């Protein structure tokens, strides 16, 4: 594979900094997860108790016993749901009870209303927001054509709605970490999972990158880029379906969020986009993707720059995946989930 020695030097510098710093903090952190199942991961995990909230809460408490993480994310949420409300799926509600997990914070009518809940929390310091993936999946219900999907999402006002949501959030908690959706696991027959082919998904990610980066620049926010962090050729990065994180990749998210909380100077630094891993999941560099932080400058207006970088990441993933990579999927659960989502999106 071609080597970019300048990039390698930058990656090694960041990695060295992470390894040298213990990231101790005297500040009490109260991080809040908001959005969709990228953060409300529990239902699709092999170990449901070790979701992103658990991992981030654990990591923050390692630095300061008074720090904590609260979950206001709800699986299946769209931008609209975060701005207004959502009734959590009863299957998720039952599973939370069965696994002794904290219940969704519903009101007496059964709704989770994320923004009012955030306002009523005691001293939230940071919000980690993942949203947009279900807005795209709703568009998949009507078309697998790239231009058709893109047009439907734009016509529905996703770009304006996203900026409106961030504007509202910054008035409550200005320290926001944005999360860019990852590419699903690449399988031999994506239509089984109600997904278009990989080339369509990767180009959709590229097309909507400006939506995230423009808002990040406007409000000087950090961005976690999971599209260039998860390996779409390695099933270990995915849960019991190809479109959800695993325990392993949930830890990627938690470690990156913790790193940003302790190292990014909110309100002062220019927006940055983060890719790679804070720690080596295997301990032998076999699946190591070094941490990188790039200032979101004018060069990102050229979509070809991001497109090329994403393609390189996906191609390199072929060589980093687990040997004899195979996966056992719960196809009944997947089918029921997609049927429910199609009905919900109509």
Legacy VTK file of the C-alpha trace (Angstrom):
# vtk DataFile Version 3.0
C-alpha trace
ASCII
DATASET POLYDATA
POINTS 346 float
0.000 0.000 0.000
1.281 3.532 -0.732
2.634 5.360 2.305
2.117 9.008 3.108
5.131 9.678 5.311
3.956 13.133 6.348
0.625 11.704 7.512
2.439 8.907 9.320
4.563 11.440 11.184
1.452 13.344 12.260
-0.250 10.113 13.361
2.783 9.004 15.368
2.970 12.401 17.060
-0.678 12.230 18.129
-0.382 8.595 19.204
2.693 9.394 21.306
0.828 12.249 22.974
-2.081 9.946 23.822
0.219 7.274 25.241
2.162 9.778 27.348
-0.849 11.588 28.782
-3.024 9.848 31.354
-5.789 12.342 30.543
-6.420 13.023 34.225
-8.839 15.861 34.848
-9.831 17.747 37.972
-13.010 18.938 36.282
-16.262 17.083 36.910
-17.496 15.937 33.502
-21.130 15.143 32.768
-21.270 13.803 29.213
-24.671 13.239 27.596
-25.300 10.856 24.692
-27.964 11.985 22.220
-29.251 10.647 18.923
-29.596 7.134 17.585
-28.363 3.557 18.022
-24.749 4.479 17.258
-24.811 5.627 20.903
-27.870 3.735 22.213
-26.168 0.488 21.249
-27.237 -2.028 23.880
-29.879 -4.028 21.972
-27.460 -5.162 19.262
-24.530 -6.092 21.507
-23.306 -9.501 22.604
-22.759 -8.012 26.076
-25.704 -5.652 26.406
-24.583 -4.124 29.686
-21.323 -2.800 28.225
-22.837 -0.245 25.857
-21.343 3.135 24.941
-22.847 4.797 28.030
-21.281 2.174 30.310
-17.869 2.435 28.650
-17.736 6.238 28.585
-18.993 6.463 32.163
-16.292 4.004 33.230
-13.533 5.879 31.383
-14.562 9.273 32.739
-14.658 7.920 36.286
-11.099 6.644 35.849
-10.100 10.301 35.485
-12.475 11.731 38.080
-14.785 9.699 40.283
-17.399 12.479 40.155
-17.663 12.406 36.361
-20.439 10.504 34.626
-22.262 9.767 31.389
-26.040 9.974 30.862
-27.871 8.411 27.934
-30.619 10.374 26.170
-30.075 8.601 22.838
-32.873 6.336 21.580
-32.504 3.661 18.916
-34.310 4.496 15.627
-34.183 8.273 16.252
-34.088 10.748 13.378
-33.224 14.453 13.526
-36.922 15.199 14.050
-37.062 12.817 17.033
-34.139 14.523 18.779
-35.675 17.946 18.199
-39.131 16.896 19.396
-39.821 13.403 20.733
-39.886 9.655 20.170
-41.728 6.712 21.727
-39.062 4.024 22.286
-39.729 0.717 20.621
-41.348 -1.684 23.081
-38.794 -4.371 22.240
-35.989 -2.085 23.382
-37.933 -1.095 26.493
-38.463 -4.749 27.460
-34.850 -5.629 26.716
-33.614 -2.813 28.961
-35.760 -4.130 31.805
-34.728 -7.751 31.187
-31.021 -6.824 31.229
-31.351 -4.578 34.295
-30.390 -1.484 32.318
-31.632 1.991 33.143
-35.038 2.625 31.554
-35.571 5.252 28.896
-36.547 8.582 30.519
-40.100 8.674 29.178
-42.813 11.078 30.280
-46.246 9.887 31.433
-47.373 9.577 27.811
-44.433 7.335 26.922
-42.365 9.911 25.003
-38.664 10.646 25.298
-38.181 14.387 24.709
-34.413 14.840 24.433
-34.102 18.643 24.446
-36.321 19.271 27.519
-34.576 16.384 29.284
-31.191 17.928 28.511
-32.336 21.288 29.889
-33.453 19.612 33.113
-30.222 17.694 33.720
-27.949 18.901 36.493
-24.786 20.509 35.093
-24.306 18.722 31.736
-20.885 19.689 30.367
-20.721 17.908 26.997
-23.085 16.398 24.441
-22.059 13.599 22.064
-24.514 13.563 19.159
-24.943 10.896 16.489
-27.800 11.490 14.079
-28.670 11.208 10.398
-28.313 7.487 9.781
-32.027 6.757 10.226
-32.931 9.736 8.041
-30.920 8.015 5.309
-32.458 4.606 6.005
-35.935 6.096 5.674
-34.924 7.211 2.174
-33.680 3.672 1.384
-37.268 2.468 1.818
-38.261 4.218 -1.408
-35.104 3.917 -3.517
-31.640 2.362 -3.712
-30.639 4.820 -6.417
-27.955 7.275 -5.270
-29.505 10.380 -6.814
-32.987 9.367 -5.668
-31.857 8.871 -2.070
-29.889 12.113 -2.024
-32.750 14.121 -3.561
-35.315 12.759 -1.129
-33.155 13.599 1.874
-32.391 17.113 0.642
-36.031 17.728 -0.304
-37.050 16.724 3.216
-34.795 19.468 4.540
-32.204 17.346 6.347
-29.438 19.971 6.035
-31.532 22.810 7.457
-32.969 20.541 10.171
-29.500 19.395 11.235
-28.173 22.945 11.610
-31.345 23.956 13.462
-30.847 21.072 15.907
-27.214 22.025 16.565
-28.208 25.649 17.072
-30.762 24.606 19.691
-28.292 22.276 21.415
-25.555 24.917 21.647
-27.954 27.163 23.568
-28.205 24.452 26.241
-24.742 22.838 26.150
-22.202 24.530 23.852
-19.629 21.717 24.111
-20.886 19.296 21.442
-19.053 16.405 19.786
-20.567 15.462 16.422
-20.419 11.858 15.217
-20.367 11.013 11.505
-22.093 7.740 10.672
-19.971 4.746 9.670
-20.211 2.539 6.590
-22.160 -0.679 7.350
-20.387 -4.015 7.214
-19.814 -4.950 3.578
-21.652 -8.189 2.825
-22.164 -10.252 -0.312
-25.889 -9.448 -0.458
-26.653 -6.043 1.118
-30.288 -6.054 -0.066
-31.050 -8.711 2.596
-30.311 -6.015 5.155
-32.330 -3.369 3.277
-29.144 -1.601 2.165
-28.019 -0.343 -1.234
-24.638 -1.491 -2.553
-21.465 -0.298 -0.861
-20.545 2.220 -3.564
-23.892 4.012 -3.100
-23.508 4.200 0.682
-19.917 5.455 0.546
-20.877 8.173 -1.948
-23.825 9.218 0.234
-21.424 9.641 3.144
-19.240 11.837 0.925
-22.216 13.906 -0.287
-23.382 14.647 3.264
-19.953 15.338 4.769
-20.395 19.111 4.169
-23.553 19.030 6.334
-21.444 17.963 9.324
-18.285 19.927 8.591
-20.014 23.233 7.800
-21.843 23.129 11.124
-18.666 22.047 12.935
-16.785 25.026 11.478
-19.599 27.455 12.292
-19.704 26.444 15.974
-16.036 25.338 16.319
-16.931 21.755 17.181
-14.938 18.510 17.088
-16.160 15.669 14.869
-15.677 11.918 15.309
-15.538 10.390 11.825
-16.626 6.773 12.198
-16.723 6.317 8.404
-12.916 6.441 8.459
-12.578 4.614 11.776
-14.734 1.462 11.593
-13.442 -1.225 9.237
-16.359 -2.199 6.940
-14.570 -5.452 6.072
-14.204 -6.626 9.686
-17.280 -8.068 11.395
-15.742 -7.468 14.832
-16.596 -3.777 14.413
-20.320 -4.604 14.055
-22.990 -5.985 16.368
-25.645 -8.604 15.644
-26.542 -6.792 12.406
-24.247 -5.206 9.790
-25.603 -1.736 10.581
-24.980 -1.508 14.332
-21.792 -1.122 16.401
-20.338 -3.960 18.467
-18.988 -3.907 22.017
-15.560 -3.513 20.457
-16.403 -0.516 18.261
-18.564 1.024 20.972
-15.360 1.231 22.979
-13.717 3.040 20.027
-16.433 5.694 20.335
-16.155 5.989 24.113
-12.364 6.279 24.040
-12.453 8.904 21.295
-15.117 10.930 23.112
-13.096 10.860 26.321
-9.946 11.893 24.442
-11.705 14.853 22.824
-13.364 15.956 26.077
-9.958 16.192 27.752
-7.857 17.590 24.879
-10.076 19.779 22.670
-10.356 23.425 23.764
-14.060 24.039 23.152
-14.958 27.544 22.015
-11.346 28.436 21.241
-9.903 25.830 18.906
-10.946 25.613 15.288
-13.125 22.649 14.350
-11.308 19.335 13.994
-12.176 15.957 12.566
-10.885 12.836 14.333
-10.289 9.381 12.854
-8.609 6.177 14.008
-8.270 4.458 17.364
-7.125 5.782 20.720
-5.902 2.328 21.788
-4.982 -0.889 19.997
-7.916 -3.339 20.364
-5.734 -6.401 19.770
-2.479 -5.272 21.355
-0.420 -6.428 18.387
-0.881 -3.624 15.809
-2.665 -6.089 13.473
-5.773 -3.925 13.285
-4.227 -0.633 14.364
-5.566 2.563 12.812
-3.604 5.424 14.376
-5.443 8.395 15.816
-5.475 11.488 13.606
-6.884 14.952 14.167
-7.248 17.300 11.192
-8.290 20.945 11.307
-11.402 21.393 9.172
-10.053 23.998 6.760
-10.995 25.166 3.292
-9.464 22.060 1.698
-12.424 20.012 2.938
-14.687 21.914 0.539
-13.157 19.720 -2.149
-15.232 16.547 -1.792
-12.675 14.647 -3.828
-10.242 14.963 -0.913
-12.640 13.221 1.454
-13.775 10.734 -1.201
-10.182 9.650 -1.857
-9.439 9.362 1.860
-12.556 7.260 2.491
-11.784 4.963 -0.436
-8.218 4.501 0.828
-9.489 3.666 4.317
-11.952 1.108 2.960
-9.348 -0.497 0.710
-6.824 -0.762 3.544
-9.548 -2.402 5.633
-9.411 -5.463 3.403
-5.893 -6.157 4.697
-6.670 -5.424 8.356
-9.737 -7.582 8.815
-9.835 -10.659 10.986
-8.584 -13.815 9.187
-11.383 -16.116 8.008
-13.793 -13.310 8.752
-17.293 -14.733 9.008
-20.297 -13.813 11.053
-23.395 -15.384 12.551
-26.357 -13.064 12.156
-29.792 -13.274 13.707
-31.694 -13.051 10.413
-35.146 -13.222 12.076
-34.284 -10.238 14.271
-32.915 -8.377 11.243
-36.023 -9.050 9.133
-38.429 -7.962 11.877
-36.382 -4.834 12.503
-36.426 -3.784 8.846
-40.147 -4.477 8.436
-40.867 -2.349 11.494
-38.630 0.438 10.261
-40.289 0.470 6.811
-43.713 0.781 8.412
-42.427 3.527 10.703
-40.938 5.442 7.747
-44.023 5.377 5.559
LINES 1 347
346 0 1 2 3 4 5 6 7 8 9 10 11 12 13 14 15 16 17 18 19 20 21 22 23 24 25 26 27 28 29 30 31 32 33 34 35 36 37 38 39 40 41 42 43 44 45 46 47 48 49 50 51 52 53 54 55 56 57 58 59 60 61 62 63 64 65 66 67 68 69 70 71 72 73 74 75 76 77 78 79 80 81 82 83 84 85 86 87 88 89 90 91 92 93 94 95 96 97 98 99 100 101 102 103 104 105 106 107 108 109 110 111 112 113 114 115 116 117 118 119 120 121 122 123 124 125 126 127 128 129 130 131 132 133 134 135 136 137 138 139 140 141 142 143 144 145 146 147 148 149 150 151 152 153 154 155 156 157 158 159 160 161 162 163 164 165 166 167 168 169 170 171 172 173 174 175 176 177 178 179 180 181 182 183 184 185 186 187 188 189 190 191 192 193 194 195 196 197 198 199 200 201 202 203 204 205 206 207 208 209 210 211 212 213 214 215 216 217 218 219 220 221 222 223 224 225 226 227 228 229 230 231 232 233 234 235 236 237 238 239 240 241 242 243 244 245 246 247 248 249 250 251 252 253 254 255 256 257 258 259 260 261 262 263 264 265 266 267 268 269 270 271 272 273 274 275 276 277 278 279 280 281 282 283 284 285 286 287 288 289 290 291 292 293 294 295 296 297 298 299 300 301 302 303 304 305 306 307 308 309 310 311 312 313 314 315 316 317 318 319 320 321 322 323 324 325 326 327 328 329 330 331 332 333 334 335 336 337 338 339 340 341 342 343 344 345
